[in-house]
Amino acid sequence: MLLYGVRALTTALNTANDLLTVTGGATRSCFLTECDAEGAGTSSTYAEIVFQRVTTAGITPTAFVSVPINQAGAASSFTAATGWSTQPVVTANTQVHSFGINVNGQRYFWRAQNIYDCIPIQGGANAAAQLSIRPTVTGSSNASMRLRVCEV
């Protein structure tokens, strides 16, 4: 089991764009085990961030390199993206986790307490292997996020 850190830099929230997308590797699955998010706006605005399954894969990602927690660890087979030329498509009722946050500096922290709390991301490098993380509101708000992903 290999642990990796993934982060989304301070990003403007937009309901049409993923804050972050995690795509399982071609032959390996992974689990989302931790999420640490913080509002980075200048006014008090409520935002909800949702983790959703993807129905149509995104095209041409702006990949973000995941960092092995153990410095001797191998590079991950999963990918994390902070942007797309064509965003992944999500549909209603595909949420697997959500949280509310005040984008004026409020912090949200979640950690799986055991394996049953983890959010699985299957291998396959296709739409079924993507987890979309995006807000439900658009505005002048910003947020940043850090994830811990376990690859198996």
N, C-alpha and C positions, 0 to 999 in steps of 0.2 A: 504494500500500500504506500503510495507516494503522495505527499502533501504539497500543494502549490498555492501561492498567493496570486491573486488577480485583482487589479484595481481599475476603476474608471475615474479619471481625473475630473475635476469640477466641470460639469457639463450642464448646459441649458436644458431644462425639461421640455419635452415636446411629445405629445401623445402619438405622433406618427413615427417616432424614432426610438430605437432601443437605447437605453442608457448603457447597457452591456448585454452581449449575447454570448452564451457558452455553448459550444458545439462539441459533442462527444467525438473521440478519435475514431478512425476507421475500424479499428479492431478492439478498442478498449472503452469500457464505460467509466463513468466517474460519478461522484456524489458531491453535492453542495453541502458543506458541513457548517459554514459560518458566514454571516453577513454583517458588515459594519457600515452603516450609511450615515451621512451627515448633510444637513441642509447648508447651503453656502450662498444664500440670497441676502438681500439687503432690506427686505420687507417681510413682515409676518404673513405667510401664505401657507395654507394647508395643501399638501400633495399626498397622493397615495401612489405607492410604487407596487407594481404587481409582477410576479414571476409567472409566466405563462408558457404553455406548450405551443409549438410552432406548427402551422398547417402547411405553409409554403416556405421553403428555405430562402434565406437572403442571398443576394448575389454580390460578389466582389467585396469581401469584408476588409475593414481597416483593422488588421490583426494587432493584438496587444500581447506581448510576450509574457507568459506566466513565469513566475519565479519559484524554483523549488525551495521549499522550506529548509530541507537538508541540502546544503551546498554541494554535496556529492551526488545528489539525485540527478537522474536523467531528465532531458527535456520532455515536456508533456506531449502526449499524443492528441489531447483535446486542444481546441483553440478558443480564444476569447476575442471578441471584436467590439470595438467602440463605435463603429460606423459601417455603413453599407452603401453601395451605389444604388441598390434596391433593397429596402428593409425587409426582414422576415414578416410574413403575414400571420397574425394571430386571430383567433375567433373567440366569440363570447363563450363563457363557461369552460375555459381551459386554464383557469388560475390554479396554481398549486401552492401559492403563498402570497401574502400581501401585507403591507404595513403602511401606516400613515406617518407623516413626518411634517413638522413645521420647517419650511425651508430657510427660516431665519436662524439657523444654527442648531436646531434640535438634532440629537443623535439617536439612532436606532441600532440596537445590537441584538443579534439572534445567533444562537449556537445550538446545533443538534446535541441533545443530551445522550443519545444512543443511536445505533444504526437505524432504528425505526423512524427517527425524526429527520434523517437526511433526505434531501431531495435528489432522486436519481436522475441522471442524464445518460441515456443509453448510447452505446457506441454505434457507429454507422456513418458518421459524417454526412447526414442528410437532414431533412426537415424534422423527422421524428427524433433526431439526436440533438435538437437545439432547444435551449431554454432562453426565452426572451425576458428581459428585465426592462420594463418601461413604465413611465408615469401615466396616470389617468387624467392629468391636467396639463395644460400648456400655458405658459406665461413667461414672465421675466425672472422666473425662479431658477436656481442652480442647486445641484447636489453632487456629492462625490460618494464613491462606494468602494469597499474592499471586500473581496470574497476569499474564502479558503475552500479549495476544491481538492478532493481526494480521488486519485485515479487508481482503479483496480484492474 
